[in-house]
Amino acid sequence: MSTVITPTPTLPRLRGRELQAPASVSPSPASGGGLGWGLCVDERLSPAGGAVIDGVDLARPLSPEACAGIRAALLEHRFLVFPGQGLSREQQYAFTAQFGEVERHGGHRAENKRQDIAHVTANLDADGNPSDRFAKGANYRWHTDKPYYRTPPALTTLYAVELPPDGGDTEFANTALAYEALPEDLQRRIAGLRVVFQWEAGRRPGYYASELPPVDHPLVRTHPETGRKALYLGNHAVRLEGLPEAEGASLLDELLRHVTQPQFTYAHRWRLGDLVVWDNRCLLHRAVANYAMNRYRRVMHRNVVKGTVPY
């Protein structure tokens, strides 16, 4: 039986000056490595989350205080935008590694720079030409990164290397806010349910489908650092354990429609040199095919930080 989820009103966009207490951290002379800059949240992007941190050169090592400030801002805002960066793959990897163990992409594939230092995600065919054949791929559907792992990643960093003149956005959906907006009876109904994940729901061949068995995680997971509950679903979800297939599929679809309402989402319009870091434990995201994919290149570099087993 379907439960009606009543949409909540769309909230106004907030600017940085409206924040009550922007996060601010200044490195100490003893541990700052001579960076000589403070850290501040420049702008809050939307009620769904997000903040801009400007004036930071991520190619240089961060002080412990700066790392702590970025982590605190990330827990508060869920995704952060660092504009105007100039990063090699190695520098992006080094930045990401300051926040945990960086996973290699692609499991046991042969080591190479593309997979080990930074995963290249792009709309390019085998000859390096722009193509629209990726528009129906997993990246263009609402998902959290690698939920088909027994231990999914906690954080992702994505860096804009080449962009179309317009479009090529990435959208984010705040699954913690969405959970908190659910009616109490629905929260009780889904408490304790577990969702089974498999790469592309087992529909496509490839390393993940052939080597990784399905895994199950809580539909309502608890953030290990904040304690807040959030919905855990999206692309790669196969079924809900303990429910008839049709009922489980209907519930997952209904919850996904709820999570991706405008009041819980934000669309990031990339600029060259943007690095965005986000928290997979309380967000869904997707790339948007809102540009001429057969004409323009969109090349991004990605790293993910290993997380913990969801609970």
Secondary structure, DSSP 4 states (H G I P E B T S, - for coil): -PPP-PPPPPPPP--GGG-SS--EE---TTTSTT----EEEEEE--TT--EEE-S--TTSPPPHHHHHHHHHHHHHHSEEEE-S----HHHHHHHHHTTSPEEPSSTTSPP-HHHHT-EEEESB-TTS-B-STTTTSGGGSSB-S-TTSSS-EEEEEEEEEE--SS---EEEEEHHHHHHTS-HHHHHHHTT-EEEE-GGGG-S-SHHHHHS--EEEESEEE-TTT--EEE--STTEEEETTS-HHHHHHHHHHHHHHHTSGGGEEEE---TT-EEEEETTSEEEEE---S-TTTS--EEEEEEEE-----
